[in-house]
Amino acid sequence: MLDLTKIKLVITDVDGVLTDGGMYYTEQGEVMKRFHVHDGLGVKMLQTCGIKVAVLSGGDSPLLRKRLEVLKIDLAKLGKMEKRSACFELMQEAGVTAEQTAYIGDDTLDLPAFEVCGLAIATRNAHDYIKAQADWILEKAGGEGAFREVSDKILDAQGFGDIFKTADGFLTIAEKMAQ
């Protein structure tokens, strides 16, 4: 059984986790990414409850930077193909230990992050060899609310389940999330 009560930082990959992994290009370059609104609310709920969220991506684009700005995610390492040391840097910036850190990934470049974070999480659509290295395989695929699945379970384990299960619970944090 997973112990989600100690998680204080969730680091997530982007393409294939927060997005469906599709990349839409024109001659001007990447013009579109599809993010899931459920994941965005999951990020905001974690942040409001004191759990930090970080993004670690091999890519870097104006589209991604805009999404981070909208969600007020200030812990981020972009354009980082080498994710092991980047995870250590994010943990240090967040003031947490490896045991307090969960990482969500879907592909080979996430394996070094899996090794150094206390909890390795793979999306449903991750490759089988990635799932084999994960502590938890999600029911949701990337871009379909995978991050939200993680946030709900962590919040529930840490006693914050009412904020997403009930209207009154949500209303207790709604104003804080809007700030």
C-alpha positions as CSV (number, residue, x, y, z in Angstrom):
1,M,0.0,0.0,0.0
2,L,1.3,3.5,-0.9
3,D,1.9,5.9,1.9
4,L,0.8,9.2,0.5
5,T,0.7,11.0,3.9
6,K,4.3,12.1,3.7
7,I,4.3,13.6,0.2
8,K,5.1,17.3,0.3
9,L,6.3,17.8,-3.3
10,V,4.9,16.4,-6.6
11,I,7.2,16.7,-9.6
12,T,5.6,16.1,-12.9
13,D,6.7,15.6,-16.5
14,V,4.7,17.5,-19.1
15,D,4.4,15.8,-22.5
16,G,2.6,12.5,-21.9
17,V,1.5,13.4,-18.4
18,L,0.0,16.9,-18.3
19,T,-0.6,16.6,-22.1
20,D,-1.6,13.7,-24.3
21,G,1.9,13.8,-25.8
22,G,0.7,15.2,-29.1
23,M,2.7,18.0,-30.6
24,Y,1.1,20.3,-33.1
25,Y,3.5,22.1,-35.5
26,T,3.2,24.6,-38.3
27,E,6.1,26.2,-40.1
28,Q,6.4,28.6,-37.2
29,G,7.0,25.8,-34.8
30,E,4.9,24.3,-32.0
31,V,1.6,26.1,-31.9
32,M,-0.6,24.1,-29.6
33,K,-0.6,21.7,-26.6
34,R,-3.7,20.1,-25.0
35,F,-3.8,20.4,-21.2
36,H,-6.6,18.9,-19.1
37,V,-8.6,21.3,-16.9
38,H,-8.9,18.6,-14.2
39,D,-5.2,18.5,-13.8
40,G,-5.1,22.3,-13.4
41,L,-7.6,22.2,-10.6
42,G,-5.6,19.4,-9.0
43,V,-2.5,21.5,-9.1
44,K,-4.3,24.4,-7.4
45,M,-5.8,22.2,-4.7
46,L,-2.4,20.7,-3.8
47,Q,-0.8,24.2,-3.7
48,T,-3.7,25.5,-1.5
49,C,-3.2,22.7,0.9
50,G,0.5,23.3,1.2
51,I,1.8,20.6,-1.1
52,K,4.3,21.9,-3.6
53,V,4.1,21.2,-7.3
54,A,7.0,21.3,-9.7
55,V,7.3,20.7,-13.4
56,L,10.3,19.0,-14.9
57,S,10.3,18.8,-18.7
58,G,12.8,17.9,-21.4
59,G,11.1,20.5,-23.5
60,D,10.6,24.3,-23.2
61,S,8.2,26.4,-25.1
62,P,6.2,29.6,-24.7
63,L,3.0,27.4,-24.5
64,L,4.4,25.5,-21.5
65,R,5.6,28.7,-19.8
66,K,2.2,30.2,-20.3
67,R,0.5,27.2,-18.6
68,L,3.0,27.4,-15.7
69,E,2.2,31.1,-15.3
70,V,-1.6,30.5,-15.3
71,L,-1.2,27.7,-12.6
72,K,1.4,29.8,-10.6
73,I,3.9,27.0,-10.7
74,D,7.2,28.6,-9.9
75,L,9.2,25.5,-9.3
76,A,10.2,24.3,-12.7
77,K,13.2,23.0,-14.7
78,L,12.6,23.2,-18.4
79,G,14.7,21.9,-21.3
80,K,16.2,19.3,-18.9
81,M,16.9,15.9,-20.5
82,E,18.9,14.8,-17.5
83,K,16.3,14.6,-14.8
84,R,18.2,13.0,-12.0
85,S,20.1,16.1,-10.9
86,A,17.1,18.3,-11.8
87,C,15.0,16.4,-9.3
88,F,17.6,16.9,-6.6
89,E,17.6,20.6,-7.4
90,L,13.8,20.8,-7.2
91,M,13.8,18.9,-3.9
92,Q,16.4,21.3,-2.5
93,E,14.5,24.4,-3.7
94,A,11.3,23.0,-2.1
95,G,13.0,22.0,1.1
96,V,11.9,18.4,1.0
97,T,13.6,15.0,1.1
98,A,13.4,12.3,-1.6
99,E,11.0,10.3,0.6
100,Q,8.6,13.3,0.6
101,T,8.7,13.6,-3.2
102,A,6.5,11.9,-5.8
103,Y,7.4,12.0,-9.5
104,I,4.9,11.4,-12.4
105,G,6.3,10.3,-15.7
106,D,5.6,8.2,-18.8
107,D,8.8,7.6,-20.8
108,T,12.5,6.6,-20.7
109,L,13.9,10.1,-19.8
110,D,11.8,9.9,-16.6
111,L,13.5,6.7,-15.3
112,P,16.4,8.6,-13.6
113,A,13.7,10.7,-11.8
114,F,12.0,7.5,-10.7
115,E,15.2,6.3,-9.1
116,V,15.7,9.4,-6.9
117,C,12.2,10.2,-5.8
118,G,10.5,8.4,-3.0
119,L,7.4,7.6,-5.1
120,A,7.6,6.8,-8.8
121,I,4.2,7.1,-10.7
122,A,3.6,6.1,-14.3
123,T,0.6,7.1,-16.4
124,R,-1.7,4.4,-17.9
125,N,-0.3,5.0,-21.3
126,A,3.4,4.8,-20.3
127,H,5.5,2.1,-22.0
128,D,5.5,-1.3,-20.2
129,Y,9.2,-1.0,-19.3
130,I,8.4,2.3,-17.6
131,K,5.5,0.8,-15.7
132,A,7.8,-2.0,-14.5
133,Q,9.9,0.7,-12.7
134,A,6.9,2.5,-11.2
135,D,5.6,2.2,-7.6
136,W,2.1,3.2,-8.8
137,I,0.5,2.9,-12.3
138,L,-2.4,5.3,-12.8
139,E,-5.8,4.5,-14.2
140,K,-5.7,7.7,-16.2
141,A,-3.6,8.3,-19.3
142,G,-1.5,11.5,-19.8
143,G,-3.7,14.4,-20.9
144,E,-6.8,12.7,-19.5
145,G,-6.5,13.8,-15.9
146,A,-3.6,11.7,-14.7
147,F,-2.2,14.5,-12.5
148,R,-5.6,14.9,-11.0
149,E,-5.8,11.2,-10.1
150,V,-2.6,11.7,-8.1
151,S,-3.6,14.9,-6.5
152,D,-7.0,13.5,-5.3
153,K,-5.3,10.5,-3.8
154,I,-2.7,12.6,-2.0
155,L,-5.2,15.1,-0.7
156,D,-7.5,12.3,0.5
157,A,-4.6,10.5,2.3
158,Q,-3.6,13.8,4.0
159,G,-7.1,14.5,5.3
160,F,-8.2,17.0,2.6
161,G,-10.6,14.8,0.7
162,D,-13.6,17.1,1.4
163,I,-12.2,19.8,-0.7
164,F,-12.8,17.8,-3.9
165,K,-15.6,15.5,-2.7
166,T,-18.1,18.0,-1.3
167,A,-19.4,21.5,-2.3
168,D,-18.8,22.9,1.2
169,G,-15.3,21.5,1.3
170,F,-14.5,23.1,-2.0
171,L,-15.9,26.4,-0.9
172,T,-13.4,26.4,2.1
173,I,-10.5,26.7,-0.4
174,A,-12.1,28.3,-3.5
175,E,-11.2,31.9,-2.4
176,K,-7.6,31.0,-1.6
177,M,-7.2,29.3,-5.0
178,A,-8.4,32.4,-6.8
179,Q,-5.6,34.5,-5.3
